Amino acid sequence: MGTILLAIIIFGVFVTVHELGHFLSAKAFGIRVNDFSLGFGPALFQFTKGDTTYAIRLFPLGGYVTLDGEEEESDDERSFGKQKIWKRFVVMAAGGIMNLLLGFIVVLVVLAMQPTLGTTTVSNFQQQSVSSSVLQVGDRIVKINGSRVHIDNDIVFGLVRDEDGQVEMQVERGGELLNLTVPFQMTEAEDGTHSIYIDFTVYPAEKTFGSLLYNGFYYTGAIARLVWVSLLELLSGKFSVNQLSGPVGVTAVIGQATSMGLRPLLLLIAFITVNLGVFNLLPLPALDGGKLLFLLIEAVFRRPVPPKYENYVHTAGMILLLGLMLFVTFNDIVRLFFS
């Protein structure tokens, strides 16, 4: 019960932050906001101030902001549809951006809890290291398999995604850039998945405000990149839709992270909120990104898509998303009780 309550609180924070992005940006532009609701269903508590009705509703997962003139015509000059395209674009993007910003802040908290930060320069090798046959102490890792390395987490991200244990690295050694093929020990699990053994460490770095911001920015970027890569691998068939998790599966993971301590829980929170931010900005119907796509179409052709047809697209997208949610929730329950 405690885990479920914690999960509800965490998801509630995600939703509140997301909807605040839409709400505050709309208010900043003078756009009329009719409703600001946290949750769905009957209102448990509500009040009206100015033009806006604020409500907390029965079912806690979700929320919404209703902008005047967003889905239907309005004669009010403050309505969403009468605003310049760039203002509407900012309002639609603000929810996802706020989720990304929350993830960045949580990552900063996690990094601030560490005694030091890592660098990208090799400091030591484990006993019977394989990579030491090519790498040397003092090598500064610049790229891994073609991807730029900014912080120590990029090293981990690049290595764990390698599939054959022969990693293409660019390193700086003695002021020169060298392109190397570095071997690593690989293990294969019963399900066919591969794991790589990272057999070296990197030098620590002094923790300053500037280094915290630098590491936090690229750490958050790495999480966002992981979301994109995972989506592409899902579309390519490398991962199955059966491996997706919904609220039930995420709640179980929150329970596991909580038992491991505060830092793993905060990292999970950062991962989830960045995931939500990126996902919401994807150009898919019913998502904020889908609405942004229609605004781009309006900007290019200098005329909006008729609201009736745009609503058809978003309604179809919502039905598909709800179907996907039911599917992954069913899979979560099966894994939880029968695995």
C-alpha positions, 0 to 999 in steps of 0.5 A: 500500500505504501508503494502504491501511495508513493507512486500516486504521489510521484505521478501526481507531481509529474502531472502537476508539473506538466500541466503547470507548464501549459497553464503558466505559459498560457497565463503569461501570454494572456490566454484564457484558461477555462479549467485546471484539473488534477485527475479525472472524474468527479471533482473532490474539490474545486473553486473558481478564480477569475476565468479559471476553475481549479479542481482536484478530481477523483482519479489521480492519474492524469490531469488537464488544462482547458484553453478557451478556443483550443478545440472549438471556435471562440469569439474571445480575443484571449482564446487560444486559437486567436494567438500567434502561432509562436505563442501557441507553439510555446504553450503546447511545448511547455508541458513536456519542457517542464517535465524535462526541467524537473528531470534536470533538477532531480539529476542535479540533486542526485549529483549534489549528493555525490562526494565527487563527479567523474571525468572521462579520463582513465585512471585505473584498470581492474585485475585481469582487465581486457581493455588495458591491452589497448587503453592506457591510464591517462587516456581521455575518452572522446567518442565511443562507437561514433557518439561523443562522450561529455561525461562519465555517464556517457562512457557507461551508456556507450559501452552497455549498448555495445553488442560484440565487445569490440568497441570503437573508441577515439581517445586523446593521448599525449595531445593526439587523437587516436582511433582505437578498437578496444576489447571488453569481456562480454557475457551472455544471459539465458535469454540471449541478452549480452552484458559488457564488463567495464574493467576500468575507472576514471579520475574524479573531478572537483564538484563545483556549481559549474560542473554540476550544471554541466554534468546535469545537462548531459546526464539529462540529455543521455536519459532523453537520448535513451528514450529516443534510442529505445523508441527506434529499437522498438520500431525496428523490432529489436525490442517487443511491445511486450517489454513495455511497462505501464503504471502497474509495472512502473509502480513495481519498479518504484517499490524496488528502487525505494528498497535500494535507497534514496539515490536509486529512487531519485534516478528513477524519478528523473528517468520517468519524468524525462521519458514523459517529457520526450514522449509527450513531444513526439509528433503523434496524434493526441500528444502535445507533439502531435498538436505541435505538428499541426501548428507547424503545418499551419505555419508552413501553409499559412492556414490551419487544418480545419479543427474538425479534421484535426480533432478526428486525428487526435481522437483516433490517436487517443483511442490507439494510446488507450488501447496500448495502455490497456495492453501494457497494463495487462502485460504488467499484471501478468508479469507481476503475478505469474513471472 
